[in-house]
């Protein structure tokens, strides 16, 4: 896909993996629209991206269907349409058993990591079809979406669900020339889930590594669809 003149929406695009993806897309010539829950974070990200290319943004909690709809409408108003959707916004609460996990934490995880991508896809797909096809939806999942771990039940459930949702949607829209892929990274060196982006964790994947996968997917021939990508640190600490 030639990204010059394309419009890309990146949810959770104000930091970490989302910002790295947005920066890579902007550098390739796409107009970028990012969203996040923090007004200052959105403003800072738009400022950073505007130094690279064309950018806009909006405050949006993807748990809210109405906020998602309004966010995508603002992107269309600003840039005229949507060609690429990166569902990256996510939360994770770790270290507690099911018994210890609060219903609110479980609900927030499912609503952010699963309902959020659904809302975004539900409203973005018709917009992509209006552009005549050629769209691309990339959902940022996790290896935790296929490998269950104790004290991660809520996160596991949300990502297992996201993977199944993505595979079904891929089969629904491929005939409309909309590609769908989900990326399953292992450990990434960000502040997500209480982790720390420190030198001690430099063995982990970097946000730029995930951005590179996104760019590689977008450069694939039209006839080719890598529907799922697994990405792991090449040399984790020996156990």
C-alpha atoms as an extended CHARMM CRD file, in Angstrom:
* protein
*
       239  EXT
         1         1  UNK       CA              0.0000000000        0.0000000000        0.0000000000  PROA      1               0.0000000000
         2         2  UNK       CA              1.2990000000        3.4280000000       -0.9580000000  PROA      2               0.0000000000
         3         3  UNK       CA              0.7700000000        5.4190000000        2.2350000000  PROA      3               0.0000000000
         4         4  UNK       CA              1.0590000000        8.8440000000        0.6450000000  PROA      4               0.0000000000
         5         5  UNK       CA             -2.3300000000       10.4890000000        1.0850000000  PROA      5               0.0000000000
         6         6  UNK       CA             -3.7890000000        7.6410000000        3.1520000000  PROA      6               0.0000000000
         7         7  UNK       CA             -5.5150000000        8.2980000000        6.4820000000  PROA      7               0.0000000000
         8         8  UNK       CA             -4.6550000000        6.1590000000        9.5110000000  PROA      8               0.0000000000
         9         9  UNK       CA             -6.3820000000        6.0490000000       12.8950000000  PROA      9               0.0000000000
        10        10  UNK       CA             -4.3130000000        4.7570000000       15.8300000000  PROA      10              0.0000000000
        11        11  UNK       CA             -6.1490000000        4.1840000000       19.1030000000  PROA      11              0.0000000000
        12        12  UNK       CA             -3.9930000000        4.4820000000       22.2000000000  PROA      12              0.0000000000
        13        13  UNK       CA             -1.6740000000        6.4300000000       19.9230000000  PROA      13              0.0000000000
        14        14  UNK       CA             -0.2420000000        8.8480000000       22.4710000000  PROA      14              0.0000000000
        15        15  UNK       CA              2.5530000000        6.6860000000       23.8790000000  PROA      15              0.0000000000
        16        16  UNK       CA              4.3380000000        3.3410000000       23.7050000000  PROA      16              0.0000000000
        17        17  UNK       CA              3.4700000000        1.0140000000       20.8400000000  PROA      17              0.0000000000
        18        18  UNK       CA              0.7010000000        3.2580000000       19.5180000000  PROA      18              0.0000000000
        19        19  UNK       CA              2.8920000000        6.3430000000       19.2410000000  PROA      19              0.0000000000
        20        20  UNK       CA              5.6960000000        4.3540000000       17.5990000000  PROA      20              0.0000000000
        21        21  UNK       CA              3.2440000000        3.0600000000       14.9840000000  PROA      21              0.0000000000
        22        22  UNK       CA              1.8330000000        6.5490000000       14.4250000000  PROA      22              0.0000000000
        23        23  UNK       CA              5.3230000000        7.9870000000       13.9490000000  PROA      23              0.0000000000
        24        24  UNK       CA              6.2360000000        5.3120000000       11.4010000000  PROA      24              0.0000000000
        25        25  UNK       CA              3.0160000000        5.8670000000        9.4530000000  PROA      25              0.0000000000
        26        26  UNK       CA              3.4790000000        9.6430000000        9.4810000000  PROA      26              0.0000000000
        27        27  UNK       CA              7.0410000000        9.3130000000        8.2290000000  PROA      27              0.0000000000
        28        28  UNK       CA              5.7160000000        7.2470000000        5.3140000000  PROA      28              0.0000000000
        29        29  UNK       CA              3.3030000000        9.9840000000        4.2690000000  PROA      29              0.0000000000
        30        30  UNK       CA              0.0060000000        8.9910000000        5.8930000000  PROA      30              0.0000000000
        31        31  UNK       CA             -2.1790000000       11.5080000000        7.6750000000  PROA      31              0.0000000000
        32        32  UNK       CA             -2.4110000000       10.3230000000       11.2820000000  PROA      32              0.0000000000
        33        33  UNK       CA             -5.3070000000       10.6160000000       13.6880000000  PROA      33              0.0000000000
        34        34  UNK       CA             -4.5790000000        9.4380000000       17.2240000000  PROA      34              0.0000000000
        35        35  UNK       CA             -6.8030000000        9.0930000000       20.2370000000  PROA      35              0.0000000000
        36        36  UNK       CA             -6.2620000000        8.5580000000       23.9440000000  PROA      36              0.0000000000
        37        37  UNK       CA             -8.0410000000        9.1840000000       27.2150000000  PROA      37              0.0000000000
        38        38  UNK       CA             -5.7750000000       12.0180000000       28.3890000000  PROA      38              0.0000000000
        39        39  UNK       CA             -6.2730000000       15.4440000000       26.7660000000  PROA      39              0.0000000000
        40        40  UNK       CA             -2.6960000000       16.5580000000       27.4050000000  PROA      40              0.0000000000
        41        41  UNK       CA             -1.3510000000       13.2600000000       26.0820000000  PROA      41              0.0000000000
        42        42  UNK       CA             -3.3280000000       13.6420000000       22.8530000000  PROA      42              0.0000000000
        43        43  UNK       CA             -2.1120000000       17.2310000000       22.4060000000  PROA      43              0.0000000000
        44        44  UNK       CA              1.5190000000       16.2360000000       22.9870000000  PROA      44              0.0000000000
        45        45  UNK       CA              1.2620000000       13.3180000000       20.5490000000  PROA      45              0.0000000000
        46        46  UNK       CA             -0.3180000000       15.4760000000       17.8470000000  PROA      46              0.0000000000
        47        47  UNK       CA              2.4330000000       18.0440000000       18.3510000000  PROA      47              0.0000000000
        48        48  UNK       CA              5.1200000000       15.3630000000       17.9990000000  PROA      48              0.0000000000
        49        49  UNK       CA              3.4950000000       13.8200000000       14.9290000000  PROA      49              0.0000000000
        50        50  UNK       CA              2.9350000000       17.1960000000       13.2810000000  PROA      50              0.0000000000
        51        51  UNK       CA              6.6880000000       17.6660000000       13.1810000000  PROA      51              0.0000000000
        52        52  UNK       CA              6.8540000000       14.5320000000       11.0310000000  PROA      52              0.0000000000
        53        53  UNK       CA              3.7700000000       14.9300000000        8.8530000000  PROA      53              0.0000000000
        54        54  UNK       CA              0.0430000000       15.6160000000        8.9880000000  PROA      54              0.0000000000
        55        55  UNK       CA             -1.6680000000       14.7680000000       12.2560000000  PROA      55              0.0000000000
        56        56  UNK       CA             -4.7980000000       15.2380000000       14.3050000000  PROA      56              0.0000000000
        57        57  UNK       CA             -6.3160000000       13.6930000000       17.3720000000  PROA      57              0.0000000000
        58        58  UNK       CA             -9.1800000000       13.4970000000       19.8050000000  PROA      58              0.0000000000
        59        59  UNK       CA             -9.8170000000       12.4570000000       23.3860000000  PROA      59              0.0000000000
        60        60  UNK       CA            -11.6210000000        9.1150000000       23.3710000000  PROA      60              0.0000000000
        61        61  UNK       CA            -12.2290000000        6.2720000000       25.7870000000  PROA      61              0.0000000000
        62        62  UNK       CA            -12.7650000000        3.2870000000       23.4870000000  PROA      62              0.0000000000
        63        63  UNK       CA            -15.0220000000        1.7010000000       26.1080000000  PROA      63              0.0000000000
        64        64  UNK       CA            -17.6580000000        4.2360000000       25.0200000000  PROA      64              0.0000000000
        65        65  UNK       CA            -19.4370000000        3.4560000000       21.7540000000  PROA      65              0.0000000000
        66        66  UNK       CA            -20.5380000000        7.0760000000       21.4370000000  PROA      66              0.0000000000
        67        67  UNK       CA            -17.0270000000        8.4410000000       21.9720000000  PROA      67              0.0000000000
        68        68  UNK       CA            -15.6450000000        6.0440000000       19.3730000000  PROA      68              0.0000000000
        69        69  UNK       CA            -18.2740000000        7.0640000000       16.8310000000  PROA      69              0.0000000000
        70        70  UNK       CA            -17.6110000000       10.7530000000       17.4310000000  PROA      70              0.0000000000
        71        71  UNK       CA            -13.8420000000       10.2510000000       17.2780000000  PROA      71              0.0000000000
        72        72  UNK       CA            -14.0400000000        8.5550000000       13.8810000000  PROA      72              0.0000000000
        73        73  UNK       CA            -16.4490000000       11.2140000000       12.6170000000  PROA      73              0.0000000000
        74        74  UNK       CA            -13.9190000000       13.8770000000       13.6480000000  PROA      74              0.0000000000
        75        75  UNK       CA            -11.2110000000       12.0540000000       11.7060000000  PROA      75              0.0000000000
        76        76  UNK       CA            -13.4230000000       11.9620000000        8.6070000000  PROA      76              0.0000000000
        77        77  UNK       CA            -14.2650000000       15.6430000000        9.0350000000  PROA      77              0.0000000000
        78        78  UNK       CA            -10.5930000000       16.5200000000        9.3070000000  PROA      78              0.0000000000
        79        79  UNK       CA             -9.0770000000       14.2110000000        6.6880000000  PROA      79              0.0000000000
        80        80  UNK       CA            -11.9590000000       13.0470000000        4.5110000000  PROA      80              0.0000000000
        81        81  UNK       CA            -12.0100000000        9.3240000000        5.3070000000  PROA      81              0.0000000000
        82        82  UNK       CA            -10.2150000000        6.3690000000        6.8930000000  PROA      82              0.0000000000
        83        83  UNK       CA             -7.9610000000        3.8650000000        5.1180000000  PROA      83              0.0000000000
        84        84  UNK       CA             -6.0840000000        2.2510000000        8.0120000000  PROA      84              0.0000000000
        85        85  UNK       CA             -7.2660000000        1.4270000000       11.5210000000  PROA      85              0.0000000000
        86        86  UNK       CA             -4.8180000000        0.3310000000       14.2110000000  PROA      86              0.0000000000
        87        87  UNK       CA             -6.6560000000       -0.9150000000       17.2960000000  PROA      87              0.0000000000
        88        88  UNK       CA             -3.9230000000       -0.5470000000       19.8780000000  PROA      88              0.0000000000
        89        89  UNK       CA             -5.6320000000        0.9030000000       22.9760000000  PROA      89              0.0000000000
        90        90  UNK       CA             -5.5090000000       -1.5970000000       25.8030000000  PROA      90              0.0000000000
        91        91  UNK       CA             -5.2840000000       -2.1290000000       29.5510000000  PROA      91              0.0000000000
        92        92  UNK       CA             -3.9560000000       -4.9250000000       31.7150000000  PROA      92              0.0000000000
        93        93  UNK       CA             -4.3350000000       -5.7590000000       35.3990000000  PROA      93              0.0000000000
        94        94  UNK       CA             -1.9510000000       -8.4830000000       36.4740000000  PROA      94              0.0000000000
        95        95  UNK       CA             -0.9290000000      -10.3350000000       39.6140000000  PROA      95              0.0000000000
        96        96  UNK       CA             -4.3490000000      -11.2210000000       41.0050000000  PROA      96              0.0000000000
        97        97  UNK       CA             -6.3110000000      -14.4490000000       40.9180000000  PROA      97              0.0000000000
        98        98  UNK       CA             -9.8950000000      -14.5410000000       39.6550000000  PROA      98              0.0000000000
        99        99  UNK       CA            -11.0390000000      -14.4830000000       43.2690000000  PROA      99              0.0000000000
       100       100  UNK       CA             -8.9530000000      -11.3720000000       43.9440000000  PROA      100             0.0000000000
       101       101  UNK       CA             -9.8160000000       -9.5340000000       40.7050000000  PROA      101             0.0000000000
       102       102  UNK       CA            -12.5200000000       -6.9370000000       41.1510000000  PROA      102             0.0000000000
       103       103  UNK       CA            -15.5200000000       -7.0770000000       38.8060000000  PROA      103             0.0000000000
       104       104  UNK       CA            -14.7290000000       -3.5020000000       37.7820000000  PROA      104             0.0000000000
       105       105  UNK       CA            -11.1700000000       -4.3990000000       36.7320000000  PROA      105             0.0000000000
       106       106  UNK       CA            -12.4390000000       -7.3930000000       34.7690000000  PROA      106             0.0000000000
       107       107  UNK       CA            -15.1330000000       -5.2890000000       33.1120000000  PROA      107             0.0000000000
       108       108  UNK       CA            -12.6980000000       -2.4990000000       32.2210000000  PROA      108             0.0000000000
       109       109  UNK       CA            -10.3200000000       -5.0000000000       30.6470000000  PROA      109             0.0000000000
       110       110  UNK       CA            -12.9800000000       -6.6180000000       28.4670000000  PROA      110             0.0000000000
       111       111  UNK       CA            -14.5620000000       -3.3070000000       27.5080000000  PROA      111             0.0000000000
       112       112  UNK       CA            -11.2380000000       -1.7330000000       26.5290000000  PROA      112             0.0000000000
       113       113  UNK       CA             -9.4830000000       -4.6740000000       24.8730000000  PROA      113             0.0000000000
       114       114  UNK       CA            -12.4580000000       -6.3180000000       23.1480000000  PROA      114             0.0000000000
       115       115  UNK       CA            -15.4610000000       -4.0100000000       22.9560000000  PROA      115             0.0000000000
       116       116  UNK       CA            -13.2160000000       -1.0700000000       22.0150000000  PROA      116             0.0000000000
       117       117  UNK       CA            -11.8910000000       -2.7430000000       18.8450000000  PROA      117             0.0000000000
       118       118  UNK       CA            -15.4250000000       -3.8810000000       18.0020000000  PROA      118             0.0000000000
       119       119  UNK       CA            -16.7890000000       -0.3320000000       18.2140000000  PROA      119             0.0000000000
       120       120  UNK       CA            -13.9050000000        1.0060000000       16.1230000000  PROA      120             0.0000000000
       121       121  UNK       CA            -14.2850000000       -1.6710000000       13.4420000000  PROA      121             0.0000000000
       122       122  UNK       CA            -18.0900000000       -1.4160000000       13.4290000000  PROA      122             0.0000000000
       123       123  UNK       CA            -17.9600000000        2.2670000000       12.5530000000  PROA      123             0.0000000000
       124       124  UNK       CA            -14.7570000000        2.3020000000       10.4680000000  PROA      124             0.0000000000
       125       125  UNK       CA            -15.5970000000       -0.5070000000        8.0270000000  PROA      125             0.0000000000
       126       126  UNK       CA            -18.4370000000        1.4070000000        6.2790000000  PROA      126             0.0000000000
       127       127  UNK       CA            -16.1320000000        4.4170000000        5.9700000000  PROA      127             0.0000000000
       128       128  UNK       CA            -13.4290000000        2.2480000000        4.4000000000  PROA      128             0.0000000000
       129       129  UNK       CA            -15.9740000000        0.7890000000        1.9660000000  PROA      129             0.0000000000
       130       130  UNK       CA            -16.9370000000        4.3140000000        0.9080000000  PROA      130             0.0000000000
       131       131  UNK       CA            -13.2970000000        4.8410000000       -0.0700000000  PROA      131             0.0000000000
       132       132  UNK       CA            -13.6630000000        1.9610000000       -2.5390000000  PROA      132             0.0000000000
       133       133  UNK       CA            -11.8680000000       -0.7230000000       -0.5550000000  PROA      133             0.0000000000
       134       134  UNK       CA             -8.1610000000       -1.1220000000       -0.0990000000  PROA      134             0.0000000000
       135       135  UNK       CA             -8.4430000000       -0.5780000000        3.6440000000  PROA      135             0.0000000000
       136       136  UNK       CA             -6.4470000000       -2.3060000000        6.3600000000  PROA      136             0.0000000000
       137       137  UNK       CA             -7.3630000000       -3.0710000000        9.9780000000  PROA      137             0.0000000000
       138       138  UNK       CA             -4.6210000000       -4.2020000000       12.3410000000  PROA      138             0.0000000000
       139       139  UNK       CA             -5.4950000000       -5.2890000000       15.8670000000  PROA      139             0.0000000000
       140       140  UNK       CA             -2.6920000000       -5.3110000000       18.4200000000  PROA      140             0.0000000000
       141       141  UNK       CA             -3.2610000000       -8.4540000000       20.4540000000  PROA      141             0.0000000000
       142       142  UNK       CA             -0.7660000000      -10.4370000000       22.5350000000  PROA      142             0.0000000000
       143       143  UNK       CA              0.7570000000      -13.8640000000       22.9360000000  PROA      143             0.0000000000
       144       144  UNK       CA             -1.4460000000      -13.8750000000       26.0420000000  PROA      144             0.0000000000
       145       145  UNK       CA             -4.3170000000      -14.2670000000       23.5900000000  PROA      145             0.0000000000
       146       146  UNK       CA             -3.2750000000      -17.8590000000       22.9670000000  PROA      146             0.0000000000
       147       147  UNK       CA             -1.2610000000      -18.7810000000       26.0600000000  PROA      147             0.0000000000
       148       148  UNK       CA             -3.1370000000      -18.5920000000       29.3560000000  PROA      148             0.0000000000
       149       149  UNK       CA             -1.3140000000      -17.6750000000       32.5670000000  PROA      149             0.0000000000
       150       150  UNK       CA             -2.4170000000      -17.6600000000       36.1940000000  PROA      150             0.0000000000
       151       151  UNK       CA             -3.2330000000      -14.2340000000       37.6140000000  PROA      151             0.0000000000
       152       152  UNK       CA             -3.9010000000      -12.9020000000       34.1090000000  PROA      152             0.0000000000
       153       153  UNK       CA             -7.4090000000      -14.2480000000       33.5460000000  PROA      153             0.0000000000
       154       154  UNK       CA             -9.0400000000      -10.9460000000       32.5860000000  PROA      154             0.0000000000
       155       155  UNK       CA             -6.2750000000      -10.0320000000       30.1420000000  PROA      155             0.0000000000
       156       156  UNK       CA             -6.1840000000      -13.5640000000       28.7260000000  PROA      156             0.0000000000
       157       157  UNK       CA             -9.9460000000      -13.5210000000       28.2130000000  PROA      157             0.0000000000
       158       158  UNK       CA             -9.8810000000      -10.1650000000       26.4490000000  PROA      158             0.0000000000
       159       159  UNK       CA             -7.0810000000      -11.1320000000       24.0650000000  PROA      159             0.0000000000
       160       160  UNK       CA             -8.3880000000      -14.6350000000       23.3620000000  PROA      160             0.0000000000
       161       161  UNK       CA            -11.6570000000      -12.9310000000       22.4610000000  PROA      161             0.0000000000
       162       162  UNK       CA             -9.9160000000      -10.3180000000       20.3170000000  PROA      162             0.0000000000
       163       163  UNK       CA             -8.1370000000      -13.0190000000       18.3310000000  PROA      163             0.0000000000
       164       164  UNK       CA            -11.3510000000      -14.8930000000       17.5670000000  PROA      164             0.0000000000
       165       165  UNK       CA            -13.1500000000      -11.6560000000       16.7180000000  PROA      165             0.0000000000
       166       166  UNK       CA            -10.3600000000      -10.6280000000       14.3530000000  PROA      166             0.0000000000
       167       167  UNK       CA            -10.2280000000      -13.9540000000       12.5390000000  PROA      167             0.0000000000
       168       168  UNK       CA            -13.9870000000      -13.9010000000       11.9270000000  PROA      168             0.0000000000
       169       169  UNK       CA            -13.9540000000      -10.2870000000       10.7520000000  PROA      169             0.0000000000
       170       170  UNK       CA            -11.0450000000      -10.9800000000        8.4050000000  PROA      170             0.0000000000
       171       171  UNK       CA            -13.1770000000      -13.5330000000        6.5750000000  PROA      171             0.0000000000
       172       172  UNK       CA            -16.1350000000      -11.1470000000        6.4210000000  PROA      172             0.0000000000
       173       173  UNK       CA            -14.4140000000       -8.1840000000        4.7560000000  PROA      173             0.0000000000
       174       174  UNK       CA            -11.6760000000       -9.6940000000        2.6020000000  PROA      174             0.0000000000
       175       175  UNK       CA            -13.9790000000       -9.7590000000       -0.4470000000  PROA      175             0.0000000000
       176       176  UNK       CA            -14.4670000000       -6.0020000000        0.0060000000  PROA      176             0.0000000000
       177       177  UNK       CA            -10.6910000000       -5.5040000000       -0.3540000000  PROA      177             0.0000000000
       178       178  UNK       CA            -10.2290000000       -4.7590000000        3.3350000000  PROA      178             0.0000000000
       179       179  UNK       CA             -7.3560000000       -6.6460000000        4.9090000000  PROA      179             0.0000000000
       180       180  UNK       CA             -7.3770000000       -7.6400000000        8.5820000000  PROA      180             0.0000000000
       181       181  UNK       CA             -4.3970000000       -8.8090000000       10.6350000000  PROA      181             0.0000000000
       182       182  UNK       CA             -3.7260000000       -9.2720000000       14.3180000000  PROA      182             0.0000000000
       183       183  UNK       CA             -0.2700000000       -8.9830000000       15.8270000000  PROA      183             0.0000000000
       184       184  UNK       CA              0.6280000000      -10.9960000000       18.9210000000  PROA      184             0.0000000000
       185       185  UNK       CA              3.7240000000       -9.5280000000       20.5800000000  PROA      185             0.0000000000
       186       186  UNK       CA              5.4820000000      -11.0240000000       23.5510000000  PROA      186             0.0000000000
       187       187  UNK       CA              7.0970000000       -8.7980000000       26.1910000000  PROA      187             0.0000000000
       188       188  UNK       CA              7.4570000000       -5.1720000000       25.0310000000  PROA      188             0.0000000000
       189       189  UNK       CA              9.6380000000       -2.6430000000       26.8370000000  PROA      189             0.0000000000
       190       190  UNK       CA              6.9280000000       -0.1080000000       27.7700000000  PROA      190             0.0000000000
       191       191  UNK       CA              5.1310000000        1.0210000000       30.9320000000  PROA      191             0.0000000000
       192       192  UNK       CA              2.0940000000       -1.1260000000       30.0800000000  PROA      192             0.0000000000
       193       193  UNK       CA              0.6370000000       -3.1760000000       32.9260000000  PROA      193             0.0000000000
       194       194  UNK       CA              2.9950000000       -1.6940000000       35.5130000000  PROA      194             0.0000000000
       195       195  UNK       CA              6.1590000000       -2.7360000000       33.6610000000  PROA      195             0.0000000000
       196       196  UNK       CA              9.0370000000       -0.2930000000       33.3000000000  PROA      196             0.0000000000
       197       197  UNK       CA             10.8780000000        0.6870000000       30.0830000000  PROA      197             0.0000000000
       198       198  UNK       CA             14.3040000000        0.3090000000       31.6480000000  PROA      198             0.0000000000
       199       199  UNK       CA             17.7170000000       -0.7830000000       30.4420000000  PROA      199             0.0000000000
       200       200  UNK       CA             17.3180000000       -3.9220000000       32.5390000000  PROA      200             0.0000000000
       201       201  UNK       CA             14.4080000000       -4.8550000000       30.2950000000  PROA      201             0.0000000000
       202       202  UNK       CA             16.2370000000       -4.0650000000       27.0690000000  PROA      202             0.0000000000
       203       203  UNK       CA             15.9820000000       -7.7250000000       26.0530000000  PROA      203             0.0000000000
       204       204  UNK       CA             12.2750000000       -7.1190000000       25.5000000000  PROA      204             0.0000000000
       205       205  UNK       CA             10.7860000000       -6.0270000000       22.2030000000  PROA      205             0.0000000000
       206       206  UNK       CA             10.7550000000       -2.2890000000       21.5900000000  PROA      206             0.0000000000
       207       207  UNK       CA              7.7030000000       -0.3080000000       20.4050000000  PROA      207             0.0000000000
       208       208  UNK       CA              9.5680000000        0.3620000000       17.1590000000  PROA      208             0.0000000000
       209       209  UNK       CA              9.6860000000       -3.3960000000       16.5290000000  PROA      209             0.0000000000
       210       210  UNK       CA              5.8890000000       -3.5660000000       16.5060000000  PROA      210             0.0000000000
       211       211  UNK       CA              5.7710000000       -0.4880000000       14.2850000000  PROA      211             0.0000000000
       212       212  UNK       CA              8.1200000000       -2.2370000000       11.8570000000  PROA      212             0.0000000000
       213       213  UNK       CA              5.7350000000       -5.1980000000       11.6320000000  PROA      213             0.0000000000
       214       214  UNK       CA              2.8630000000       -2.8160000000       10.8560000000  PROA      214             0.0000000000
       215       215  UNK       CA              4.8640000000       -1.1730000000        8.0810000000  PROA      215             0.0000000000
       216       216  UNK       CA              5.8780000000       -4.5580000000        6.6760000000  PROA      216             0.0000000000
       217       217  UNK       CA              2.2370000000       -5.6790000000        6.6080000000  PROA      217             0.0000000000
       218       218  UNK       CA              1.1610000000       -2.5390000000        4.7830000000  PROA      218             0.0000000000
       219       219  UNK       CA              3.8750000000       -3.0870000000        2.1700000000  PROA      219             0.0000000000
       220       220  UNK       CA              2.7250000000       -6.6130000000        1.2970000000  PROA      220             0.0000000000
       221       221  UNK       CA              1.3780000000       -7.2230000000       -2.2290000000  PROA      221             0.0000000000
       222       222  UNK       CA             -2.3840000000       -6.7920000000       -2.5590000000  PROA      222             0.0000000000
       223       223  UNK       CA             -2.7670000000      -10.5370000000       -3.1710000000  PROA      223             0.0000000000
       224       224  UNK       CA             -1.0440000000      -11.4880000000        0.1110000000  PROA      224             0.0000000000
       225       225  UNK       CA             -2.6200000000      -11.3930000000        3.5750000000  PROA      225             0.0000000000
       226       226  UNK       CA             -0.5880000000      -12.3810000000        6.6520000000  PROA      226             0.0000000000
       227       227  UNK       CA             -3.6490000000      -12.6850000000        8.8900000000  PROA      227             0.0000000000
       228       228  UNK       CA             -1.6790000000      -13.2960000000       12.0960000000  PROA      228             0.0000000000
       229       229  UNK       CA              1.8280000000      -12.3370000000       13.1920000000  PROA      229             0.0000000000
       230       230  UNK       CA              3.5800000000      -13.6230000000       16.3290000000  PROA      230             0.0000000000
       231       231  UNK       CA              6.5550000000      -11.6170000000       17.5670000000  PROA      231             0.0000000000
       232       232  UNK       CA              8.8160000000      -12.6140000000       20.4460000000  PROA      232             0.0000000000
       233       233  UNK       CA             12.0030000000      -11.3010000000       22.0230000000  PROA      233             0.0000000000
       234       234  UNK       CA             14.8150000000      -13.1500000000       20.2770000000  PROA      234             0.0000000000
       235       235  UNK       CA             16.8120000000      -13.8080000000       23.4420000000  PROA      235             0.0000000000
       236       236  UNK       CA             14.9000000000      -13.6120000000       26.7240000000  PROA      236             0.0000000000
       237       237  UNK       CA             16.7600000000      -14.2750000000       29.9990000000  PROA      237             0.0000000000
       238       238  UNK       CA             17.5450000000      -17.9560000000       30.4860000000  PROA      238             0.0000000000
       239       239  UNK       CA             15.3710000000      -19.6580000000       33.0770000000  PROA      239             0.0000000000
